[in-house]
Amino acid sequence: MFLGEDLIPYLVLALGGALFVGNVAAMARPRRAGEGGELVRAPARRAVPLALVGLVAAIWGLATLLWG
């Protein structure tokens, strides 16, 4: 198989981990103040579910690699 037999689980682990870490980082550290002087935070109604989807995908990919 192209790039090994475990390509899909590695990709799921990488994308899930990046989705989780990116959304948590966006919620934890807001961007610098804009023109209005207010800090811009990531919308929690969107970031929390996406972080949870990323966490589930990363756990799924890791479990597949370890026990699959």
CORZIJO-V560359 format. One record per residue. N is the residue number from 1. OMEGA is omega as a letter, one per 40 degrees, with the letter a starting at -180 (* if undefined). Layout:
n: <N;N>
omega: <OMEGA;OMEGA>
This chain:
n: <1;2;3;4;5;6;7;8;9;10;11;12;13;14;15;16;17;18;19;20;21;22;23;24;25;26;27;28;29;30;31;32;33;34;35;36;37;38;39;40;41;42;43;44;45;46;47;48;49;50;51;52;53;54;55;56;57;58;59;60;61;62;63;64;65;66;67;68>
omega: <a;i;i;a;a;a;a;i;i;i;i;i;a;a;i;i;i;i;i;a;a;a;i;i;i;i;a;a;a;i;i;a;i;a;a;i;a;i;a;i;i;i;a;i;i;a;a;i;i;i;i;i;i;i;i;i;i;i;i;i;i;i;i;i;a;a;a;*>
